[in-house]
Amino acid sequence: MIGLISATTAGASACARLAAAWPGRVRVYEGPVGPSAQRAFGECEQLVCFLATGATVRLLAPLLTDKASDPGVVCVDEAGRFAVSLVGGHGGGANALAQQVAEVLGAQAVVTTATDAVGVPGLDTLGMPLEGDVAGVSRAMLDGELVELIADFGWPLPALPPNVRRSHAAGGTHPADAPPHASAADLAADAGAAAWAPSTSATRLRLTDLATAQPAEREAVLRPPSLVVGVGASKGAPVDEVLALIEGTLADAGLSPRSVARLATVDAKAEEPGIVEAAGRLGVPLVTYSPEQLAAVPVPNPSDAPLTAVGTPSVAEAAALVEGAQLLVPKRKSAPEGRPAMATCAIARRAPRGRLAVVGLGPGARDLLTPRAKDELRRAAVLVGLDQYVDQIRDLLRPGTVVLESGLGAEEERARTAVAEARKGQAVALIGSGDAGVYAMASPALAEASDDIDVVGVPGVTAALAAGALLGAPLGHDHVSISLSDLHTPWEVIERRVRAAAEADLVVTFYNPRSRGRDWQLPKALTLLAEHRAPRTPVGVVRNASRVDESVRLTTLAALDPATVDMMTVVTVGNTATREIAGRMVTPRGYRWQQDPDAPALTGTEAGR
């Protein structure tokens, strides 16, 4: 919940605007600002104060305790010109909130957090527990000093600045190169107290789930959520027994409890109180699997007991391994005094899942690039795209982003590259113009990908929509987009689709209408449409929509000269109801104009349906 506090009429008006924009997200505090601020600070995750920063500091200073738990606070000035992230920029989400407030109020967000100001990800924004000299390592990253990144295994990270360089072990076995069945104890023993650092004086950032890796001087440790604890339990197993088994097993294996991502068990134990409460005390989710899923997982220690009880020869080991993890600790039983064990557990390191964002950049104008697309570009550690599209957004990438660009005709290669990088555990953005799912990169990428990576689609403004907005409202009724390129689709198929669209009286937008090597397809398509449409049918021709050299022409089916069209052009042909009105191309939502040209205009109620 976001608390809103104001002291003036202007502030109250701005509060009302936020409340209207964010229903259910905000709570308006009325009355004297001092008591209101105190109540809001204790009741809300974030605060927006329509007060001077100095006044807000004096009100909230006595209430501040810790950056990890204090609410994020944003101040907005009396005139509504600036939204200032004041407290809890990262931990409290104030930096992001300032951007959101600014967007609603038409203000300028003011963020002074050093990492945000220079486009470097803050270590406290990576979503992992942190230990050690976080401030010192962050300062070294910002100052351009060498920072050694020592990762025990691959894990998705955003782009880090070029001065952060990956290092490997100085002797010993690096966990990324370890045998697949190497135990956590083996890795911990092999690592030693400081076996990873090739330099004893460098600033270090270490990513590990080994509890033996305690931060040294000038070192910060990231604890990735890499461990899955499979748990089995008899009915009524006490939570203390389950929890003691898990914690003891982690400690004996030299693994950090802060890297436990979840507990896992069989569906039949989804509501077993001892397991459910153990997950709650550890602060991790409990996931369950069917007996059939678990029975399909090869394990080193199957047993007849769980097979009889719940239908699978393994619960703890199989639940830990079901998603393709590496078994670190085989099944262990609890050891209560004076009675049989009632709990088992096993620990596995899950394979890092890479993330592929397929991002549509829109038609080219920066203000038509969506906020979500910008976020994904900044999140990516690897960017894959056509060289001319990369140039459009290069300034939005974080320092250190790996850019893999190629030229025209290499679409399938780019798709394979993006998927391959994601399979390495990377955060990857694959870019395309318009919407990535419309004649762009989403289709080849998803055809290449499987369920071993996460895939996110980010929609963009298509060329057809951008052209339509420039022409007027040509897509006001049923419409279809057809590519005239026969590089991937036989012309016989394209022709059949054009005929069907003509007979169905659909508005048609032609993509890839004409190139130097393909100059006859557009005239043929127009001839097919002319069999069902009058010569005066409006046709819109838009080249480079939204870009500096855009051009917009409105002509007719009879007058269009195909020689004036190229691959950067979108051609939109109206249906039998489409009209030119005041120089704009308009397709009505119904066919009343076609039936009765003198019919009165739609009423406001009818037009809004």
N, C-alpha and C positions, 0 to 999 in steps of 0.2 A: 504494500500500500504506500502511496505517495501522499505525504501531508502537505497541504497548501496553507501558507500563513501570509497575511497581509495586514497593513496598518492604515491604508488610505483607500479612497474611492477608486483610484486608478489601479491600485493593486488588487482590489476586490474584483474589478472588471476583468483583469488578466486571469485571476483565479477561476472566474466563471468560464473563460474561454478554454482553459486547460481542462476543467471539469467536463465541459461539453465535448471536447475532443477525445477525452479518455474516460468514458463512462465505466464505472466499476474499478478504476485504477486509483482514484484519488479520494481524499477526505479533506474537506475544507474546515479549517479551525477558525472559529470566530471568537471575538472578544479580545481582551488585552493580549498583546503579542508575547509578553513574558511567560505567563502561564500556558498559553497556547503552544509556544515553542517547546516548553518542557514536556507537555503531554505528547506532542507529535514526535519528539525525539525518542520517547520511550515506546511509542505505539507503532511507528512506521519504519519501513526499510529505507525510505528516502524522503527528503524534504525539499520543497521549493519555497524560498522565502522572498517575498516581494518587499525587500528591505535593503538598506545600504549594507555593504559588506562589513563595515565597522560595527554597525549595530548588531548584525547577525553574529559576528565573532564574540562580542561581549555577552550576548544571550546564551550562546552554546558552549563557550569555553569551559565553564564549570562542569558541563555534562560529558565532555569528551573523555573516553577511557582508552580505546585501542582501535587502530586503523582497520583491524580485521573485523571488528564488530560494530563500530559506529555507523550510523546511517550516512548515506551520501547526501551532501547538501549543495544545493544550487541557489545562488542569489540572482534576482532580476531587479534591475534599476527601475526607478519610478516611471521613466519614459518607455520602458519595455524595449530598450535598444540592445541590451547585453544580458546574456545568461551565463553567469560565472560559476564554474565548478570550484567550490570553496573547500569542501572537506570530503574525503573518501572518493577520490577520483577513480581509482581502480577498484579497491575492495568494496566500496559502497556504490559503485556504478555512477558516480556523479558526472564523470566526463561524458559518458553516453547520454545521461539524462539531460545535460546541458545542451547537447546537440538536438535532442528531441524537443525540449522546451523552445529552443530557438526556431525550430522548424514550424511549430504551431503559432508562435507569436510574431514571426517575421523578424526575429532578433539575430544578433551575432553571438555565437557560442564563444566563450573565452575559456580555454583550457591551458593551464600553465605547467602541467605535469611534463617533466623533461622528456621522457621517452615518447610521449604522444606528440610533443612539439616537433621532434625530429623524425618521426615515423618509425621508431624502434619499438618493438613489442616489450612492454614491461614484464619482468619475470613474474610478477604477481598477477598477470593476466593470462598465463598459460594454462590455468586450470589444474595445477598440480600443487601439492604441499611443498613448501620451501623450507630449507634449513640453512643455517650458516650466515655468511657475510653477504646478505642480499644487497644491501645498500652499496657496499664496496664493489661488488661485481657489476651492478647496474651502472655505477659511476664509471668504471673502466670501459664498459661497452659504449657509453656516451662519449667518453674522452678519446676514443679511438685506440686505446691500449690493447695489446694482444690479450685475448681471453681464450683459453683452451677449453673447448667443449669435449668432455670425456663421457661418451655414451656407452653404457654397458651393452646396449642392444639398440636396434633401430626403433625410433618412436616418432610419430608425427609432431613436428614443430613448425611454427611459422618461420618466415624468412628472418634470419638473424644478420646483423651487419657484418661486413667483410672482415672486420677485426676479430670476429669470433670464429675460431678455426678448430675443426675436429682433430683430436689427438688420439693415439692408441696407446696400449700398455707399454711400459718400459720393462719388457720381460714378462713372463707369465702368459696365460691364455686370456685373450680378450673374450668376454662372453659372447659377442656377436660371432666369433669364430669357433665357439665351443662345440663339442659333439652334441648331437640332439638329445642325448639322455644324460648329459652332465648334470649332476645334482647341484642344488644351491650351496650346499656345504663345500663341495669341490671348488666351485667358483669363488666362494668367499675365502677359502684357505689359499687358493692360488693368487687371489688379488693381494692379500696381505694388507698391511695398514695403509700403504700409500703406493701401491704398485702401478697405479694408473698414470701418474704424473711424469711426463718426460722432462718437465722443468720444475725445480723446487721453488722457483721464485715467481712464476707466472701466476696471474689471476686465473682461477679455474671455475668452470661451470660443469657440474657433474650430474648425469642422469643415471640413476640406479635404483633398484629395489632392494639392494643388499644393506641390511642394518649395520654391517661391519664398516660400511663406508660413512664414517662420521666426518663432517666438514672440517677441513684443516684451515689454517690461516689463509685469508684472501680466497676463500672457496665458498660457493653456494651449491647446495645439493637439491636437485629436483627429484621428487618421488612420483614417478608415473603410475597410473592405476593399472598395473601390469599383472597383478596376481589374482587368480581365481581359486577360492577355497571350496572344494567339494566336500559336502557334509552328509553323513548318514546318521540316523539316530533311531533308537527304539522308541516306541510310544511312551511318552511321559519322561523322556530324558531331561534331567534338570538343566536349566540354562547355564548354571555355573559349571557344570561338567562339560557342556559343549564349548563354552567360551574358554575354559582353562585348556582344553585340548587344542583349540585353534591357536591361542596365544602361545602356548608352550611349543607347539610344532613350528610356528614362525620363528620363535626365539632360537630353538635348537638348530634350525636351518640357516640362521643368520639372515632372515628376511624381514623387511620393515613392515609393520602393520599399516603404515601410512600408504603403502602401495597396494593394499587389498582393494580390488575393484568391486567385488561382489562375492556373496556366498551362493552356492549352487547345490541343488538336490533334486530328488525325484518328485513328480507331481503329487504323489500320495503324502508327501511330507510338507506340502505348501503351507499348512496351517499348524504344523507341529510347534507348540509354544516355545520349547527350548531353542529350536533353530531360528524361529522368527524373532525372538527376543535377542538372541546372540547377534543377529544381523543389525538389529536396532541399536544395540550397545556399541557395535563397531562403526555404526554410521554408514552402512553400505546396503545396497538393495539385495533382496533374495530373489533369485531366478530359479525356475523349475523346468524340468524336462520330462517328457513321457517315458515310460519304461522302454518303449520301442526305440526311441532315440538313444537312450543310454545303452541298451543292449547291443546296438550297432557299433559301439566304440570299443576298439581293442584296448585291453588293460592288462597290466602285468599280474594282477592279483584278483582274479574272479573268485566268486564264492557262491555256494549253493544257498546260503541263508537268505541273502537279499533276493535271489531268484525266486525262492518260495514265498517270501513275504510281499514283495512289490513287483515281481515280474522282470527283473533284470539282474544279471550276475554281478553287477557292480553299481554302486551308487556314488560313493565318494570320489573314486578315481575317474569314473566315466563322466560324472558331472563336471569335474575340473577340466577334463580333456575334450568335451563334446564339441567345442568350437575350434578345434585344431591347435590346441595349446601344447606346450612342452612340459612334461611332467617333471617337477623339481623334487617333490617329496611324495613317495608312494603312500598307500593307505596306512594310517596309524590309528590305533584304538586308544580310547581314554583308559585311565588307570585309577578308578576310584578304590578306596580302601574297603575291603570287606564284602564286595559284591561284584558281579560281572560288569564289564564295560557296556555302556549304553550309547556310545557315540564313536563315530569314525570320521577321519578327515584326510584329505589329500590336497596337495597344493601344486598348481601348474602356473606357468607363465604364459599368458595368452599372446598370440601373435598380434603385433600392432596392425590395426586396420588403417590402411591409407584412405584418403578422402579425395574424390574427384568432383570438382564443381564445374559443370558445363555452363558457361556464362555467355549470355547474349548481350552484346555491347550496344544494341540499338542501331539506328541508321547512321550514326556518326557524330551528331552534335553532343557535346558534353552534358548539356542539361537534359538530354533524353536518355542518359545512362542512369539506370535505377540505383537508388541507395544500396539495395541488396547486392547488386553487381559490384559496386565499389567496395563493400565490406568483404566480398569473396576475393577480390583482387588483392586486398591488403592482407588477407588471411593466408594466401598461398605462399608456399616456400618455392614452388616450381610453377612457372607459367609456360604454357604451350600454345602457339598460335601462328597464324599467317603474319608474315613480317609487317605488312602495312597496317594490320589491326593492332599489333603490338605497339607500333609507333603512336597510335591514337591514345593509348592509356599508360605508356611507360612511366609517366610522371606520378601515377597513382600507386606504383609498386613500392613496397618497403625496400630499404637498402638491403642488399644481400639476396634478393630474389633471383633464383636461377631462371634465366629466360632461354627457352628452346624454340626458336623461330625458323620458319621455312617458307618457301615461295608457293605460288599457285600450282595446283596440280598434286600437292602432297597431302591431301586431306586424310587419306587412310593411314599414311605414315604418322601424321600428327596424332590421330586417334590412338594408334598402337603405342606411341611414345607416352602419351598422357596416362594411359592405363598401366603401362609398365612402371612408370614413376610412382603411381599411386600404390602399386603392389609392393613397392619398396618401403611402404609406410609413410609416404610423403603426403603433404597437403598440396594438391595440384589444382590449378585452374586451367581449363581448356576453353579458349575464347573463340567466338565467331560473331559475325555481324548480325544485326537484326535480332531475332530470337534464335537461340542455338538449336532449337528443335525444328526450325522451318528451313529446309534446304541448307542445313548447316551441319555443325559438328556433333550434335547429340546422337544422331542415328548411327554413324560409324563407331562412335565411342561406346555406346551402349551395346552394340553388336559385338564389340571386342571384350567388354567387361563381363565379369561374373559376380557371384555373390561374395567374393573374397575382399571386396572393397566397398566403401560407402560412396554412393553417387548422389549428387544434389544437382537439380536443374534450376537455373536462375533465368526467369523469362526476361525477354527484351522486347522493345518496340520493333515490330517488323517493318520491312520496306513497304509492304502493302498498306499498313496502317499509317505510316509517315506520309506516303504519297496521297492516301485518301484524305488526310487532314489538310493537305495543301490544296487539293482539288475542290474540297467542299464536303460532301457526304455521299460519295459514290457507293459505299458499302452499306447503305441503310437497309437493304433487304438481303435475301439469300445471295451468297457469293462464293466463288471458288478461286483458288490460286493454282495455276498450272505452269510448270517450268517447260520451256520450249527447247531446252538442251537435250539432245539425244546422245550425249556421252555415256549416260548410265541407263537411259530408258529408250527402247526402240521407238522410232518415229510412228510405227503403226499403233503402238499403245497410246502415245501422245495424241495422235489424230483421233482415235476413238474417244478419248476423254474430252477433247475440244468439241467434237460433234455432240456428245451427251450434254455438255454444258450449254451449247447453243440451243438444242432442242428443249432443254429444261428451263430456258430463259433465265439463266443465272448471270449475274454480273461476274465478269472474268478479269482477274489480274494475272498478267503474264510476267513471270520471272524469266531471266536469261533470254530475252526475246530475240537478240540478234548479235552476232559477232562477225569478225572478218572471215572466219571459216564457215559460218552458218548464216547465210543471208537469205535463204528461201523459206525457212520455217514460219517466220512471222507473216509474210504475205499469204502463205497457205492457210494459216490459222484464221486470219482475218476473212479470207474467202469463205471458209466454213461458217463463221459467225454470220456473214452477210446473207447466207441462205435463209436465215431466220430473223434477221433484224434489218430495220430500215437504214438507208444510207446516212440519214441525219442522226443516227444513234451517237450520243456523246462518247468521246474517247479522251481519257486523260493521259498525258505523257509527262512523266516526272523523272528527271535525271538528277542523281546525287542528292536525294531528299535530305534536307536538314544540314547539308554541308555548305561550305563557303560558295561553291560554284553551282548551287542548285539551280535548276530551271524547271518551269512549270508551264505546260501548254495544254489548252483545251481545244480539241478539234472534233472531227466526226469520223465515223467509220469509212465514209467514202473519201474523205480528204486526207487521211493520215498517210504520210509518206514513210514507208518502212526504212528508207535509207537514213532518216534522221534519228534512228533508234540504235542504241548499242547496249553492251552488257551492264552498264551502270544505270540503265533506264528501267522503269517499271511502267507497263502499259495497262491501263484499266479501261475495259470496254463495258459500257452500260448495258442494262437489259432493255426490254421494250418499254418500260415505264420511266427510265432515267431521262432527266431533262436538264437543260442548262438554264439556270435562273440567276440573273444578275452576275453573269460571268462565272458561276460556280456549277459544279457537276453534282446533281442531287438525284438520288434514288429514293423514292418514297417508301415508307414502311409498309404501305398497302398498295393496291393497284387501282385506287379510286381515280387517280389522274388519268390512267389509261382508259377507264370506263367512261368517265365524265370529266373532260378537261375543265369544265366550268363549275365543278363542284366546289362548295365553300371550303375554306381552310379548316383543318382539324381544330377542335377546341383545345384549351389547355389541358383538360382532363384526359381527352382522347390521345393527345400528343404525348402525354407522359406515361402512357400504359406500356 
